[in-house]
Amino acid sequence: MSFVQATTDFEAWLGQQLPLLQHDLDYKHEQMAKDIFMFLRATYYRWAQLFPAVLPELSNGPAVLSVGDLHVENFGTWRDGDGRLVWGINDFDEAYTMPYTNDLVRLATSVLLAIETSNLKISGPSAMAALIDGYVEWINEGGRPFVLAEKSTWLRLLAQGHLRDPVEFWDKMQALPECPKAPKPAEALLKRSLPEPVDYKLCSRRAGLGSLGRIRLVALAKWRGGMIAREVKAMANSANVWAAKKKVTATIYNDEIRHKAIRCHDPMVQTQDGWIVRRLAPDCCKIDLAEMPKDEEARFLHAMGRETANIHLGTKGAAEKVRADLKQRQKQSQNWLGEAADKMVKQIKLDWREWRTH
């Protein structure tokens, strides 16, 4: 199937599950043509088709509950139930049970494309080594959440240096276009997520790439001397369901993967009736790769490998099977991850050229 046809088919399938915003889809299509890294982020549905076809030798690895759409922009900070700053993977829209290798290769592919587009300065071989070393280390040791306090001091300093300016952040929130109304389940979830009944302004928001086209709304309110915000977004079945030509079901794995993983949960994330809500705030943010010091890149990628293991360790009994499979693959080739990522980069470039021509 051509990439253009795959996009048409996928969007039709998604539109059967939830209302789609055509103006956001049009914007997404434009962004996909501009930059190959953005193209990767916006097109997980195509990855779900390609991974087993391009890399059949990696598609028989032990299955774990996986992120699916994992890439270097899918990490950020939040506050846990005790108010501590935590860092880790923060988007599970495409969570699904699949070979553990899917997440690793997609993350590695995104790193190679980030290097190619000058978002990272590290060499490809050094980046691959950092990712796999971090992953193997945490799979062997049982994992640990990234609480940015006594431990992970370097990451805390890096994250705090990138926390958004509160004045600028709330100015941007206040500038969001107002929305006249929200679907009833979405608004009910927004109201439930607020600390107490309070008047709020309902706004629409365009963010991310992979989920562009879905309804995304923000409740903005003044509460006890300051601003607060909650964002609600429509959920759907993982694109893996579409790629495997399976029937759409009521099972969405967002909650399950977050609560089973080795992590400190964000208590503000809630789901209900096909919607997910989260807190928006200046300290819930990503670390800008382009601004990262070169001497921190390898350590940061090593942490990404560890955090990926934290997610996979949430699948009961996975560690022993994944360890054995990793050992076998590394016997065959110490650079198996880089070789697999290189193959996926080549295929993605073919799709990107097709899209740009289209």
Secondary structure, DSSP 8 states (H G I E B T S, - for coil): --HHHHHHHHHHHHHTTS-B-HHHHHHHHHHHHH-HHHHHHH-HHHHHHHHHHH-GGGTTS-EEEE-SS--TTSEEEEE-TTS-EEEEE---TT-EEEEHHHHHHHHHHHHHHHHHTTS--S-HHHHHHHHHHHHHHHHHHT---EESSSS-HHHHHHHHHH---HHHHHHHHHTS-B-S---HHHHHHHHHHSSS----EEEE----STTTTB-EEEEEEEETTEEEEEEEEE----HHHHHTT----S---HHHHHHHSSS---TT-EEETTEEEEEE-TTS----GGGS-HHHHHHHHHHHHHHHHHHHTTSTTHHHHHHHHHHHHHHH-TTHHHHHHHHHHHHHHHHHHHHHH-
